[in-house]
Amino acid sequence: MKSNDSWLSTLNPTIKLVTHLLVMCVLMAVTDPRITLAIWIVALVIGLTLGGWRIPYLLKRLLPYTIFFVMIFWMMAAFGKGEHTLWQWGWFHITEESLNNGLMIALRMLGFVTYGLLFTSTTDLTAMIMSLVHQCRLSPKWAYGLLAGFRFIPLFQMELAQMKSAHKIRGYKQKNSWKSFIRYALPLFTQGIRKSERIAIAMEARGFTGTRQRTYYLTPQLTGKDGWYCGLLLVVVLCIAVVLKI
């Protein structure tokens, strides 16, 4: 998880995470598709103006989810229940209630994805972990354990690619997907255990005990712009929910 150079990347990760989670809670509470659409548009505006997004980047990230959007909308709309029938043919029965429900669920999914992308694309992983230590009082043992675990992910991806290339060169072909999974998972699992042991020994050798009485390379601080972002976004979202509900 790497951040860009936008204004949102300068905010405190914990405040930004809590703010977006609260907005998602509002999305779960509303049942009007207009409110859900408006809150989703707010995320797009923030991403394009403050998050450093560009239109090609936005299309690249959200286009795969558009397929799920259409599928969810169609399943909820065509097979839902309701009294006011709009269109019926065979098994398909679209009502006004099922149409609104399908649109609301699909837009809610897009809202979750967009606000999640708004956080991950503007947040550095190390800054996020350090913010959890200082602002949320997370234990350094858990923090550095999570950080080390996230660092393993690209290593595992690289090792998996190397094993697949080696098997391909040797002409190995496995049609059974389950046996293929075991063939790759077991070496990765054993290598992960060895790496974790080496990292634990290295951290202990450098005097890491997990106590809070230590110095930190990065110490995230709370600033005024964190409060402004949290307050303004929540006020805008709540105003949208109240105004469109009337």
N, C-alpha and C positions, 0 to 999 in steps of 0.2 A: 504494500500500500504506500504509494508515493504521492506527495502533494505537488501541485503546480505553484506558480508564482502569483496567484491571484490575491485579492484582498481577503477572501474567506480563509486562505491558508494561514493568515496571521492571527486568526482567532484562537482562543483556547479550545483544544479538542474536546474536553469534557463538557464545557458549556455548549459547544456546537452539537455534540451528541445528544445531550439532554434536551436541547431545543427541538431538534428534529424528531426525537422520540415523542415529545409532547404533541407536535404537529401530527404525527402518525396516530396518536391516541384520539385526536380530534377527527381524523379521517375515519377511524373505526366507529366513532360515535354518530356521525352524520349519516343520514339515509337519503339525502336529496342529491341526485346526480349533478345538479347545477353547482352545488356547494363543493362537491368533490372535484369537479372540473376546474372551478375557480382556484381552489387550493393547489391543484396540480400546476396550473398556469403560473401561480406565484413562484413555485420551485423552478420552473423554466426561466422566468424573468430573472430570478436571483442568480441562477447558473450562468446565464448569458451576460449579465451585467457585473456581478461581483465574483463569480466563480471561475472566470477565465475560460468558459466554454466557447466553442465555435460551432457553427451549424453542422459542418461535417462530423465533428466529434460527437455531437448530440445524436445525429442520425445513426452513426455507427454503433453507439451504445444502446440506444432505445429501439432500433429497428428489430432486433431479435425478439424483444418483448412484445412488439406489436402483434406478432403471430399468436402469442398467448392471450393478448387482449381480445383479438377477434374470436378465438376459440371459446374463451370464458363468456364473452358477450353472447355468442350464438347459443351455447349450451344453456345459459340461464334464461335467455329470451325465448328460445324455441321450445323448451321443455318445461317451462315454468307454469305456475298456476295463476289464475286471475278470473275476474268476472267480465271485464270489458275486452272482448275479443277483437283484435285488429286484423289478423290473418290466420287462416287455418288450412292445412293441406296434409292429408295423411297423418303421420305421427306428429307433425309440427303444429304447434298451437301457440301463436304469439299473442299475448295480451298486453294491455297497457301496463299492468302491474309487473309482469315478467320482463317487459322491455326496460322499464325504469330500474328494476332490480339488477338486471344484467349489465346495464350501463354503469350503474353505481359500483358494482363489484369490480368490473374491469377497470374503471377509472381509479378506484381505490388501489388496485394492484399497481397501476402505473404511478400513482402518487408515492407508494412505498418505495418502488424502484428508483424513482427520480430523487427523492429526498435521501435515500441511501447512497446513490451515486454522487449526490451533492456533498455528502460527508466524506466518502472514500477518496474522491478525486481531489479534495482540497486538504487532506489530513495526512501528515507523515506518521508512519507507524511508531517510530521511536518517540516522537513528541506525544503521541496518544498514550503510550504506556507510561511515560514519565508523568503525564498529566493525571493519570489514574493513581499514581503513587502519591503525588503532592495534593491533588484536590479531592480525591476519593479515599485517601488513606489506604490504598491497596498495599499489601505486604510486598516488600522488595523481592522476596523469594518467588512469589507468584508472578510478579511483574517481569523479572528477568527470565523466569521460566517460559512465560508466554512469548517474550521477545525472541528467545532462542528457538522456540518451537516454530514461530513464523519464519525465522531465517532458514529453517530446514526445508521449507516447502520448495523454493527454487532448486535446492540441492537435490531433492528427491525427483523433481521433474527432469533435471539434467541426467541423473543416474538412470532413470527409467528410459529416457531417450537413448542413452548409450547401450543399455541392455537390449533394447529392441533392434538397434542397428547391428549389434554383435550377432544376435540370433538371425537377423536377415542375411547377413554376410555368410553365415554358416548354413544357410538354406533351411532353417527351422521354420516349420509351419504348424500352427496349432489351431485346429478348427473348433475345438471345445473351449468356449470362452471361460468356463469355470476353471479348467486346468491351466489355461493361460494366465488367469488372475493369480492362481497359487504360484505359478512359476515365477512371476514378477514380484508378488507381494512378499514372499518369504525372504529373498535376498534384501529387499528394501527394509524389511522389519529388522533383520539382524544388523544391517548397517546402521539403522537408526539407533539401536541399542548401544552399539559401539561409540557412535558419535555423542550420544547423551552422556555416556560414562566419561569420555574424554573432556567434554565441556564441564562436567561437574568437578572433575579433578583439577582442571585449569582454574575454575572459579575459586575453589578452596585454596589452591596454591597462591592465588593473588589476594588472599585475605577476605574473601566474600563470606560473610556469616549470615546475611539476611536481616541484620538489624537496621533500624532507621538512622542510627547515629553514624552517618557516612556522608561523604561528599558526592555530588552528582554532576555529571558533565552537562546535563540539560535540566533546567528548572523552569517549567512553564509557569507563567504568572497570570493572574486575572487583571484585566484592564477595563477601562470604561467602554471601549467598543464592543467587548463581549456582552455587557449588559444591554447596550443599545441594540445589538443584533437580536439577542434573545427577546427583549421586550417588544421591539417593533414587529418582529415576525409573528409572535404570538398574538399581539394586538390586531394585526392585519388579518390573520387567520380567523380569530374569534369574531371580528367585525364582519367578515365575509359570511361566516356561519349564521350570525344573527340577522344581518340585513337580508340575505337571500331566503331565510326561513320565514320572514314576515310576509 
